[in-house]
């Protein structure tokens, strides 16, 4: 099982032979290799990314649902029942 993080393609990186793109992950922009996708993506596409590689194109609803799962996770420093007694 792998963890795919959803992000939105902002732009392709010039001179990369359509292999690299700038992806926005909730405000954090990173370069991602998109060469594993069957068809080249376009700006505005939502992609699932695993360890720097786009592994799947998804629709906006699926991307937002996945982002909601991340928002529901408990921060590492949040109090738990074990630490609050």
C-alpha positions in Angstrom: 0.0 0.0 0.0 1.3 3.5 -0.8 0.2 7.0 0.2 -0.8 9.2 -2.7 -1.0 12.9 -1.9 -3.3 15.0 -4.1 -2.0 18.1 -5.8 -2.9 20.4 -8.6 -0.6 20.9 -11.6 0.4 24.6 -11.9 2.8 24.4 -14.8 5.2 22.2 -16.7 8.9 22.8 -16.2 10.6 24.1 -19.4 13.3 21.9 -20.8 12.2 18.7 -19.0 10.7 16.9 -22.0 7.3 17.0 -20.4 8.7 14.9 -17.5 8.6 17.5 -14.7 5.8 19.7 -13.4 5.2 22.2 -10.6 2.4 20.8 -8.4 0.6 22.8 -5.6 0.0 20.7 -2.5 -2.3 22.9 -0.4 -0.1 26.0 -0.9 3.3 24.2 -1.0 4.7 24.0 -4.5 7.0 21.1 -5.5 8.5 19.7 -8.7 7.1 16.3 -9.5 8.0 13.7 -12.2 4.9 13.1 -14.4 6.5 10.7 -16.8 4.7 7.7 -15.4 1.3 8.9 -16.5 -0.2 7.4 -19.6 -1.0 10.9 -21.1 0.8 14.2 -20.5 -1.1 16.2 -17.9 -2.1 19.8 -18.3 -2.2 22.8 -15.9 -5.2 22.5 -13.7 -5.2 18.7 -13.6 -5.3 17.0 -10.2 -2.7 14.3 -9.6 -1.9 11.7 -6.9 1.8 11.9 -6.1 3.9 9.3 -4.3 7.5 9.9 -3.4 7.9 12.6 -6.1 6.1 10.7 -8.9 2.6 11.4 -10.2 1.0 8.0 -10.3 -2.6 8.8 -11.2 -4.8 11.6 -12.6 -7.9 12.1 -10.4 -10.9 14.4 -10.6 -11.3 17.4 -8.3 -13.9 15.7 -6.1 -11.6 12.7 -5.4 -8.6 15.1 -4.7 -10.7 17.1 -2.2 -12.0 14.0 -0.5 -8.4 12.8 0.0 -7.3 16.2 1.3 -10.1 16.0 3.8 -8.7 12.8 5.2 -5.4 14.5 5.8 -7.2 17.4 7.6 -8.9 14.9 9.9 -5.6 13.3 11.1 -4.5 14.2 14.6 -1.3 16.3 14.8 1.6 14.5 16.4 1.7 16.9 19.4 -2.0 16.9 20.0 -3.1 15.7 23.4 -4.6 12.2 23.5 -6.7 10.3 26.1 -3.4 8.6 27.2 -1.7 12.0 27.8 -4.6 13.8 29.4 -5.5 11.1 32.0 
